[in-house]
């Protein structure tokens, strides 16, 4: 089991705190933060979603299946008026919490990969059920797998069961199009690297979260932006983020521009939250 910080928060508590710190980090261009709301999503919705996620995170800590914990987390998160606030964050966090709290795994790329590889068809079914709680922006399914469209929710479960697809299998099918799925199949590489950069940074944690978000966005196009606006726009968003790295005033201007243009790099925010969790588990003081 991975040791927590000297405040002795549990992994589930660190995960809830990571959700709160992620949304409070300001500015994060295109995303909700303390000073930026979207037309249909506000800062308060994310705070409520973080608290609502608690039971799912606790289930992950207690050893429940990843899919079960995730579905409960999404159900709780959805109990606010904004809709989907942290679906992608929870997909990453329940897996990380499961590794951190387990006697059989560690909070390392290898430990998280072991958790991913242990997922079952039942976990995949829970993942699909979670889509019935909130509207999630997703790309079309592969042309050869229309029956596995996640927008079908529980309606896709018979196909999952017939094909014997685990949640790890489902993530592998999505890795080319979805950044969170790539984290699952790639040992959470960006999550762990960003956690180390947050720990190596200095100053208030919320400032570190903002810088980590901008660095992630500059490094790789956001897959939610690509889904909503196309890959060329996603690449342009990354280019614009790279131009303002290290310049807080320019980052603030970019945040206003992205909100006005409807550009929401949500997958980047998901990985930021996951990295904050790993950093907290490794002793990031708050």
C-alpha positions as CSV (number, residue, x, y, z in Angstrom):
1,X,0.0,0.0,0.0
2,X,1.3,3.4,-0.9
3,X,1.9,5.7,2.1
4,X,-0.1,8.9,2.3
5,X,1.2,12.3,3.3
6,X,1.8,13.3,6.9
7,X,-1.8,14.6,7.1
8,X,-2.7,10.9,6.6
9,X,-5.5,11.4,4.2
10,X,-6.8,8.2,2.7
11,X,-6.5,7.5,-1.0
12,X,-10.2,8.3,-1.5
13,X,-9.8,11.6,0.4
14,X,-6.8,12.5,-1.7
15,X,-8.8,11.7,-4.8
16,X,-11.7,14.0,-3.7
17,X,-9.1,16.7,-2.9
18,X,-7.5,16.3,-6.3
19,X,-10.9,16.9,-8.0
20,X,-11.3,20.1,-5.9
21,X,-7.8,21.3,-6.5
22,X,-8.1,20.7,-10.2
23,X,-11.1,22.9,-10.7
24,X,-9.8,25.5,-8.3
25,X,-6.5,25.8,-10.2
26,X,-6.6,29.1,-12.2
27,X,-6.3,29.8,-15.0
28,X,-6.8,26.7,-17.1
29,X,-7.5,27.9,-20.6
30,X,-11.0,26.8,-21.8
31,X,-11.9,25.0,-18.6
32,X,-14.1,26.0,-15.6
33,X,-12.0,27.4,-12.8
34,X,-12.4,30.0,-10.0
35,X,-12.8,32.9,-12.4
36,X,-14.2,31.2,-15.5
37,X,-17.6,29.6,-16.0
38,X,-19.0,28.1,-19.2
39,X,-22.6,28.7,-20.4
40,X,-23.9,25.4,-18.9
41,X,-21.2,24.5,-16.4
42,X,-20.2,26.6,-13.4
43,X,-17.5,26.3,-10.7
44,X,-20.1,25.3,-8.1
45,X,-21.2,22.4,-10.2
46,X,-17.6,21.0,-10.1
47,X,-17.4,21.5,-6.4
48,X,-20.7,19.6,-6.0
49,X,-19.6,16.9,-8.4
50,X,-16.4,16.4,-6.4
51,X,-18.3,15.8,-3.2
52,X,-20.8,13.6,-5.0
53,X,-18.1,11.4,-6.3
54,X,-17.0,10.4,-2.8
55,X,-18.9,7.1,-2.5
56,X,-17.4,5.8,-5.7
57,X,-13.9,6.7,-4.6
58,X,-14.5,5.1,-1.3
59,X,-15.6,1.9,-3.0
60,X,-12.4,1.9,-5.0
61,X,-10.4,2.3,-1.8
62,X,-12.3,-0.6,-0.1
63,X,-11.5,-3.0,-3.0
64,X,-14.6,-2.9,-5.1
65,X,-14.3,-3.7,-8.8
66,X,-13.1,-0.7,-10.8
67,X,-16.3,-0.6,-12.9
68,X,-18.5,-0.7,-9.9
69,X,-16.6,2.1,-8.2
70,X,-16.6,4.1,-11.4
71,X,-20.4,3.8,-12.0
72,X,-21.2,4.8,-8.4
73,X,-18.8,7.7,-8.6
74,X,-20.4,9.0,-11.8
75,X,-23.9,8.5,-10.3
76,X,-23.0,10.6,-7.3
77,X,-21.1,13.2,-9.4
78,X,-24.2,13.7,-11.6
79,X,-26.3,14.9,-8.6
80,X,-25.8,18.6,-9.5
81,X,-27.5,20.8,-12.1
82,X,-24.5,21.2,-14.4
83,X,-24.5,17.6,-15.8
84,X,-21.2,16.0,-16.6
85,X,-18.4,17.6,-14.6
86,X,-15.8,14.9,-13.9
87,X,-16.6,11.7,-15.9
88,X,-13.1,11.4,-17.4
89,X,-11.4,12.4,-14.1
90,X,-13.2,9.5,-12.3
91,X,-12.3,7.0,-15.0
92,X,-8.6,7.7,-14.2
93,X,-9.0,8.3,-10.4
94,X,-10.9,5.1,-9.4
95,X,-8.1,3.1,-11.1
96,X,-5.4,5.0,-9.3
97,X,-7.2,4.8,-6.0
98,X,-7.6,1.1,-6.4
99,X,-3.9,0.7,-6.9
100,X,-3.0,3.0,-4.1
101,X,-5.2,1.3,-1.5
102,X,-4.5,-2.3,-2.5
103,X,-2.1,-4.6,-0.6
104,X,-1.5,-6.4,-4.0
105,X,-0.6,-3.3,-6.1
106,X,1.4,-0.1,-5.8
107,X,0.8,3.4,-7.1
108,X,3.3,3.0,-9.9
109,X,2.8,2.5,-13.7
110,X,3.3,-1.2,-13.1
111,X,0.8,-1.3,-10.3
112,X,-1.9,0.6,-12.1
113,X,-1.4,-1.6,-15.2
114,X,-2.0,-4.6,-13.0
115,X,-5.3,-3.1,-11.9
116,X,-6.2,-2.4,-15.5
117,X,-5.4,-5.9,-16.6
118,X,-7.5,-7.4,-13.8
119,X,-10.7,-5.7,-15.0
120,X,-13.6,-8.0,-16.1
121,X,-16.6,-8.0,-18.4
122,X,-18.7,-6.9,-15.4
123,X,-16.4,-3.8,-15.2
124,X,-17.1,-3.1,-18.8
125,X,-20.8,-3.4,-18.2
126,X,-20.6,-0.9,-15.3
127,X,-18.7,1.5,-17.5
128,X,-21.4,1.4,-20.1
129,X,-24.1,1.9,-17.4
130,X,-22.3,5.0,-16.3
131,X,-23.2,6.7,-19.6
132,X,-26.8,6.7,-18.6
133,X,-26.2,9.1,-15.7
134,X,-24.8,12.0,-17.7
135,X,-24.3,13.2,-21.3
136,X,-20.7,12.6,-22.4
137,X,-19.1,14.0,-25.5
138,X,-17.7,11.0,-27.3
139,X,-16.5,10.1,-30.9
140,X,-18.3,7.7,-33.1
141,X,-17.4,4.0,-32.4
142,X,-15.2,2.1,-34.8
143,X,-17.0,1.2,-38.1
144,X,-16.7,-2.5,-37.3
145,X,-18.2,-2.1,-33.8
146,X,-21.5,-0.1,-33.9
147,X,-23.0,-2.4,-31.2
148,X,-20.4,-1.1,-28.8
149,X,-21.3,2.6,-29.1
150,X,-21.1,3.8,-25.5
151,X,-24.1,6.1,-26.1
152,X,-26.2,2.9,-26.1
153,X,-25.5,2.6,-22.3
154,X,-26.7,-0.7,-20.9
155,X,-28.1,-1.6,-24.3
156,X,-24.5,-2.6,-25.3
157,X,-24.0,-5.0,-22.4
158,X,-25.2,-8.1,-24.3
159,X,-22.6,-7.5,-27.0
160,X,-19.9,-7.0,-24.3
161,X,-20.9,-10.3,-22.7
162,X,-21.2,-12.2,-26.0
163,X,-17.6,-11.1,-27.0
164,X,-16.2,-11.4,-23.5
165,X,-14.8,-7.9,-23.6
166,X,-13.3,-6.6,-20.3
167,X,-13.0,-2.9,-19.5
168,X,-9.3,-3.1,-20.4
169,X,-10.4,-4.4,-23.8
170,X,-12.9,-1.5,-24.2
171,X,-10.1,1.0,-23.4
172,X,-7.8,-0.6,-25.9
173,X,-10.4,-0.2,-28.6
174,X,-10.6,3.5,-27.9
175,X,-6.9,4.4,-27.3
176,X,-6.4,6.0,-30.8
177,X,-9.2,8.4,-30.2
178,X,-9.3,9.1,-26.5
179,X,-6.5,10.4,-24.2
180,X,-7.9,8.8,-21.1
181,X,-8.0,5.4,-22.8
182,X,-4.4,5.9,-23.7
183,X,-3.6,6.5,-20.1
184,X,-5.2,3.2,-19.2
185,X,-3.4,1.3,-21.9
186,X,-0.1,3.1,-21.4
187,X,0.6,2.8,-17.7
188,X,-0.8,6.3,-17.0
189,X,2.4,7.7,-18.4
190,X,1.4,11.3,-18.6
191,X,-0.3,11.2,-15.2
192,X,2.9,10.0,-13.5
193,X,5.2,12.3,-15.4
194,X,3.0,15.3,-14.6
195,X,2.8,14.3,-10.9
196,X,6.6,14.5,-10.8
197,X,6.5,18.0,-12.4
198,X,4.0,19.2,-9.9
199,X,6.1,17.9,-7.0
200,X,9.2,19.5,-8.5
201,X,7.4,22.8,-8.9
202,X,7.1,25.3,-6.1
203,X,4.5,27.8,-4.9
204,X,0.8,27.3,-4.1
205,X,-0.6,24.0,-5.3
206,X,-3.3,25.8,-7.3
207,X,-0.7,27.7,-9.3
208,X,1.2,24.4,-9.9
209,X,-2.1,22.8,-11.1
210,X,-2.6,25.7,-13.6
211,X,1.0,25.4,-14.9
212,X,0.7,21.6,-15.2
213,X,-2.5,21.9,-17.2
214,X,-0.9,24.4,-19.7
215,X,2.2,22.2,-20.0
216,X,0.0,19.1,-20.8
217,X,-2.1,21.0,-23.3
218,X,1.0,22.4,-25.1
219,X,2.5,18.9,-25.2
220,X,-0.3,17.0,-26.8
221,X,-3.6,17.9,-28.5
222,X,-6.7,17.5,-26.3
223,X,-8.9,14.6,-27.5
224,X,-12.1,16.3,-26.2
225,X,-11.3,19.3,-28.4
226,X,-10.6,17.0,-31.3
227,X,-14.0,15.2,-30.8
228,X,-15.9,18.5,-30.6
229,X,-14.0,20.6,-33.2
230,X,-11.7,18.3,-35.2
231,X,-8.0,17.4,-35.0
232,X,-6.8,20.5,-36.7
233,X,-8.4,22.8,-34.1
234,X,-7.0,20.5,-31.3
235,X,-3.5,21.0,-32.7
236,X,-4.0,24.7,-33.0
237,X,-5.1,24.8,-29.3
238,X,-1.9,23.1,-28.3
239,X,0.1,25.5,-30.4
240,X,-1.5,28.5,-28.7
241,X,-0.9,26.9,-25.3
242,X,2.8,26.4,-26.1
243,X,3.1,30.1,-27.0
244,X,2.0,31.3,-23.5
245,X,3.9,28.8,-21.3
246,X,5.6,30.6,-18.5
247,X,3.7,33.8,-19.0
248,X,0.8,34.0,-16.4
249,X,-0.8,37.1,-17.9
250,X,-0.8,35.5,-21.4
251,X,-2.3,32.3,-20.0
252,X,-5.1,34.4,-18.4
253,X,-5.8,36.1,-21.8
254,X,-5.8,32.7,-23.5
255,X,-8.3,31.4,-20.9
256,X,-10.7,34.2,-21.8
257,X,-10.2,33.5,-25.5
258,X,-10.8,29.8,-25.3
259,X,-14.0,30.3,-23.2
260,X,-15.3,32.8,-25.7
261,X,-14.5,30.4,-28.6
262,X,-16.0,27.4,-26.9
263,X,-12.8,25.4,-26.8
264,X,-12.8,23.1,-23.7
265,X,-9.7,20.9,-23.3
266,X,-11.5,18.6,-20.8
267,X,-9.2,15.5,-21.3
268,X,-6.3,17.6,-20.3
269,X,-8.1,18.6,-17.1
270,X,-8.8,14.9,-16.4
271,X,-5.1,14.1,-16.5
272,X,-4.3,17.1,-14.4
273,X,-6.7,15.8,-11.7
274,X,-5.1,12.4,-11.9
275,X,-1.6,13.8,-11.6
276,X,-2.6,15.9,-8.6
277,X,-3.8,12.7,-6.9
278,X,-0.5,10.9,-7.5
279,X,1.4,14.0,-6.2
280,X,-0.8,14.1,-3.1
281,X,-0.2,10.4,-2.4
282,X,3.6,11.1,-2.8
283,X,3.6,13.9,-0.3
284,X,2.5,17.1,-2.0
285,X,1.7,19.4,0.9
286,X,-1.5,21.3,1.0
